[in-house]
Amino acid sequence: MIQRISRWFDSDVGHSFKSSPVAMFAAVIALICVICAVFAGWVSPHDPFDLAKLELGDARLPPAWTELGSSKYLLGTDDQGRDILSAVIHGARISLVVGLVSVILSVIVGVVFGLLAGFWGGWLDSLLMRICDVMLSFPPILVALLIAGVGRALFPNAHTSLAFFVLIVSISLTGWVQYARTVRGSTLVERSKEYVQAARVTGVSPWRIMVRHVLPNVTGPVLVLATIQVATAIITEATLSFLGVGVPPTSPSLGTLIRVGNDYLFSGEWWITVFPGLMLVMIALSVNLLGDWLRDALNPRLR
């Protein structure tokens, strides 16, 4: 494992990473957010899901380091008495899980459809691209609002896991289109190259050519696009939660915390919405910066 990491740092991509202070800073911020999200149960000082330990008397307490702060909560509490620091850490976990799972689902669907459309062509290509055109005619946030709202209307008393499932599907439904169009364009270029023609002449099946030869050569743009789309999916989840059609109110999502804090922002309780907003900005900005660096590092014209 150590040797593989050492080889990666000695490669062109690793050298590009070491020579980019912005990429290294973004990687450190993203790594800290991921570690806090993964180990939220150990890192957070309180458990925001334990409703039995919540005290309404501790609601809307200011941060402990302010002049008016006299509480034991470093970043203050929200309207239910939950520790903002603990809620932000657990909210980052929710946002990252929804973002990563929705992007993985979008990548799988988009890569499969893009390969089929670009390699086979004909009526299948026309059908899949017309579906992409229809999906692109609707704003992603509108489609997500529609599906999430219908899902919550059909299953008003559904379990929390079903709400997360509806949220992931609603984000993934429009996310796969960009992967399909990107992979289709790359596949159209790759299928006319000599190595594909040689594989066909030697009797290799088309499915094996797609999986073993074409797919590895079109994953570069997909990797860059997926990195950037993680931030977009996280922002979409926060937007849906802010509008009240995302995760349940009992789950301290970043969007839910921002929506709750927005009701108390002008009354002086600024910490309820500022700190979740800062966490959301840190995650989205660090992922976007890593995506920009990866795009430049994998582009041979910029080396």
N, C-alpha and C positions, 0 to 999 in steps of 0.2 A: 504493500500500500504506500509506504514511504517512497519507494523507488518510482512508482507511478506519478506521485505528486511532484517528485523532483524532475522527472521527464517532462511533465506538463509545463513546469516553470521554465525549462530549457527550450521549449518549443517556441514557434513564432507567436502563438496566441499568448503563451505565458510571458514572453518578453514584452509583448504589447501591454499586458496587464501590469507588469512591474514598472513600466515606463509611463503609466497613466495615473497620476495622483487622484484624479476624480474617480476613476474606476475603483481604486483601492479604498478610497473613503466611502464610496457607495456600497462596496462589498462589506466593509466593516459595519456600517449602519444596518444593512439588510441582515447580516449574520446576527447582530444583537437582537433585532426584532424577531428573527426566526427562533433563536434560542429562548427568548422570553416567552414566545408563543408556545413552543413545544413543551417547555418545562414550567408552564404557567402555574401548575399546582404547587410547585416548590418555590418559585421565584416570588409570586405575589404574597404580600403579607396577610391578606384576608381572602376568604372564599366568597365571591359575590353571588354564587348560586345557593348558598346556605341561607334560606329565608328565615330560619329559626334564630339566627344570630344578628339579624338586622334590627336596628333600633331607630324608630322614627324620630326620637329625640336627638339623634346625631345627623339628621337630614340637613343638607346645605351648609355644612360646616366649612369655613374657609381653610385654605392650605396652612399647614403648621408653620411654615417659614415666613408667612406674612406678618405684618404688625398686629393684625387682629386675630391671627391664628392662635388658638389655644387648645387645639385638638391633637389627637395622636395620629391623625391621618396626614401624610406628607403632602398630598395633592388635594385634600379636602374630600367631601362626600357629595353625592347627588341627592335628588329629592327623596329617595328611599333609604338613605343612610348608608349606601354602599360606598366603599372606599374607591375613589376615582383611580388611584394607581392600580389597584387590583382589577378593577373593571376594564381599564385600558389594556392591561396585559392579556386578560381573557378575551377581550374584544378583538385584539390583534390575532389571537388564535382563530376565532370564528371567521374573520375576514380572510386570513391566509388560507384556511381550509376551503372555504367557498371559492376563492379565487383560483387556487391550484387545481382543485377537482374540476371546476368548470372549464378551465383551460385545457386540461388533459382530455376531457371529453370532447371539446371542440377540435383539438388536434387530431384525435383518432378519427372522428367523422370527416373532418376536412381533408386529411391526408388520403383516406380511402377513396372519397369521391373525386379528389383531384387526380389521383393516379388513374382511376378508371376512365375519367373524362379525357385526360391527356394521352393515355396510351392507346385506348381503343378508338376514341374519336366517334365519328358518325352520329347516329341518332342519340346514343347515350351521352355524348358530349353536349349536344344541343339541349337535351332534356335537363341535365344537371346544371348547365350554365343558365338556363332560363329560370330554374329554381333559385339560383344564386341572385339573379337579377330581381326576382320578386322579393327575396329576403332583404336585399339592399335598399329596396324602395321604402322600407319601414325603418324608422329610427330604432336602434337597439333598446334604448331605455323604454320606449313605448311598448315594444313587444314584451319586454320583461315585466312591465307594469300590468299588461293585459293577462299574461299567463299566471303571474303571481296572484293577481286579484281574483281570477277565475278559480285558481286552486284553493285559495283561502275561502272563497264563497261556497265551493262545493264541499269542502271539508273544514267547516268552522271549528270543530272540536278535535281536529287532527293532532297527532303527536308531533313533538318538536322535530323529530327526524324527518317526518313527511314535509314539514315546512322548509327544512333545509334542502330536501330533494327537489321540491318545486322551485326553489330559488336557484339552485344549480342548473336545472333544466332550462329555466327561463333565460339565464345568462348565456348558456351554451347554444341555444337555438339560433342565435344570430352570430355567434362568435366563430362558427366553423366555416362561414362563407369566405373569409379572407384567406384561410389556410387552403381551401379548395382551389381558389383562383390562383394563389401563389404556386401551389404544387402542380396545377395543370400547366401553367406557363413553363415551369422548369421541366416538366415531363415532355412537353412538345419539343423542347430543345434536345433533351437527352435521347429520345427514341430515334432520332435521325443520326446519331453518332455511330462511329465505326464499331465500337465494342458491342452495341446492341445488335447491329446488323450481323456481326460475327457470331453472336450467341444464337440468333435466329437460324443462321446457315447451319450451325452444328446441331440443330434439332432441340435446343432448349425450349421448354414450354413457355408461353407468354406470361403465365402467372409467376414462374420462377424468375423470369427476366425482370418483371416489375419489382418483386420483393428483394432479390439478391443483387441486382445491378442498378436499377433505376432509383429505387427508394433511398439507398445510402447517399446518392449524389444530389438529392433534392432536400435533404434534411437541414442544410445550413440556413437557408432563408426561413424555414419553419422554426428552427431554434431561436433565431433572432425575434421573429414575430411573436412566438409564444412568451418570450421573456417580457416583451413590451405589453402583451395582452394581459399578463398577470396583474399589472397595475390597473389596467382598464377594468378588469373584472372586479377587483377589490373596490374601486371607486363606484362601480355599478351596484355592488352589494350594499355599500354604505348609502348610496342614493335611495335605493329601494327601502332600506331600513329607516332612513330619514323620513320617507314619505309614508311609512307605516304599513308597507306591504312586504317587508323583508322577514327577518327572523322575529320570533315572538318577543314581546316587550320584556319578558322575564330574562331573556338572554342579553347580556351586556355587550351588544355589538357596537362598533364605533359609530355607525350611523344612528343607532338608537340613542346612544349617549349624546350625540350632537343634537338630535331632535329634542331630547329632554332638556338639555342645557339651553337651547334656543328660547325656551319659554321663560327662563330666568335670567337671560343675558342682560336685559335692560334694568333688572332690579338689583344688579350688583353681583350676582353669583356667576361671574365670568368663567371660573375654573371648570364648571361642569361641561362646557362646550369647547373651551380652548384646548385643553390637554388631549381629549380624543381627536380633535381636529389636527393637532400637531403630530400625533401618532400616525394618523392617516396620511398626512403630507410626507412624513419621513418614509413610510413604507412605499408609497407610490413614487416619490422622487428617486429613492435609491434604486428601485427596480427599473425605472425608466433610464436612469444613468447607466446602469449595467447593460440594458438592452442597446443603448446607443454605442457603448464601447464594444459590445459583442458584434454589432453590425459592422463597425469599422475594422475590427480585428479579423473578421472572416471575409472581408472584401479584399481580394488580391490586388485590386487597383490602388488601394490606399496604403499598401505596405511599402 
